[in-house]
């Protein structure tokens, strides 16, 4: 499977990043690192991963905006406790909590709750994109700096 993903490079990175931020519990950082160490342009790879991951978060937002409890709890597997935790983050930090949408466990529920709370879409996508791009940028910097140490 990894060979299939690396064979299609940036397209695979986009799709994996998108899926990793939606219904499927995947990680996309490993493919970003693999492509960077294989010679992919860092700016392009980080942009592709960030756009894919941010668009994946939009699906959670849209489900929160109009989704049913069945869709949220059964399909997304975001239980009421996770929803409450995300709601608490929103209560405490406001829309700025969306900068942490890249975090495991709480990230998808944050995007869902943003939709449920009718957060303005342009604010949502801006903050989510900043957080996700920062994460991929840090991963890329660490991967490339570790390569020079070897």
N, C-alpha and C positions, 0 to 999 in steps of 0.2 A: 504493500500500500504506500509506504513512504516514497518509493521509487516513482510510482504513478504521479504522486503530487509534485515531486521535484522536477519531473519530466516536463510538466506544463507550467512551471515557474510562477510568474506573476498572476496568471489566471487562477491557478490553484490557491495561491496566497489570498487573493480576493475572496474566493468562494469559502475557503476554510475560515478566514477572518469573519466573514458574514455569518456563517453557521455557528461559529464559536460564541457569537453574541446573540443567538436566538434560542431555538428549542433544543439544540444538541450540545451537550456538555463536552466541548472540545477545547483544545489549546492551539493557538496559531503561532505562538512565539517561536516554537521549534522550527517551523518552516521558514519564518523570516530569517532566523539565524543561519539556517542551512543555505538559503539563497544568498545571503550576504557573504558568507564564507566561500561560496561558489563563484563570487564575482559580480553579483547583481549590484546595480547602482543603489546606494543607500537611500537617497532621497526618493527615488521612484518606489522602492520596496516599502519604505515606511508609509508613503502616501497611499499606496494600494492597500496595505493592511489596515490603515486608519480609516479609509473610506469604507472598506468592506465591513469592518467592525462597527462603525458608526451607523451604517445602513441597517445592520442587524439589530442594533438597539432601537431603531425606528419601529421595527415590527413589535417589540415589547411595548413601546409607547402607544402604538395604534391599538393593540389589544387592550391595554389599560383604558384607552379612550372609549372603546366601544365593546370590549369583550365581556363575555359572560363568566360567571364564577366557574362553570365547568371548564371552559377554555383556559382560564388562568390556573386553576388548581390541578386539573387532570392533564391537559396537554402541555402546559408550560412547567408544571410541577412546582409552582410557587405556592407554598402553603400559607395559611393565614399568619403564622408566626413570622415568616420571611416578609410578608406584606407589611405586618405591623412594625417590624424592625426598620424597613425602608421608610415607612410613614414617620417613624420616630426621627430618622435622619433628616427628613424633610422638615419636620417640626423644629428640630434643633438648628439646622444649617440653612434651611430654605433651599432655593434653587441651586445654590452653590454645592449642595450634596451631589449634583449630577457630575461634578468633576471627578467623582469617585465611582462612576458607573463601570469602570474597568475592573473593579475589585471582584474577586470570586465571592459567591454566596449572596452578597448584597447588591451587586451591580445590576443584574437583570430585574430584580424587584424594584430597584430605584427607577429604572426606566418605565416599568409598568405603573408604579405609583405616580410618576410624573404625568402619564396619560390619564390616570384616574382623577388626579387633581386638576386636570385641564391646564397644565403648564403650557405657556405659549410655545409653539413649535420652534420658532426661530431661536428662542432662548435655550430650549431643550437641545437642539442639534448643535448649537454653538458650544455649550458647556460640555456635552458628551464628546464632541469631536476634539476639544482641547484636551480633555482627560485621556482619551484613547490614543491620541497622537503623542502626547507626552510619554505614555507608557511604551509605545513602540519605539520612540526615539531613544529612550533610555536603554531598552533592550538592544537596539542597533549599536549604540555607542559602546555598551559593555561587550557585545560580541566582537566588534571590530577592534576594540582596544585589547581584548584578550588574544586576538589573532596576532597582533603585533608583538605581544609578549612571548609567544611561542617561538 
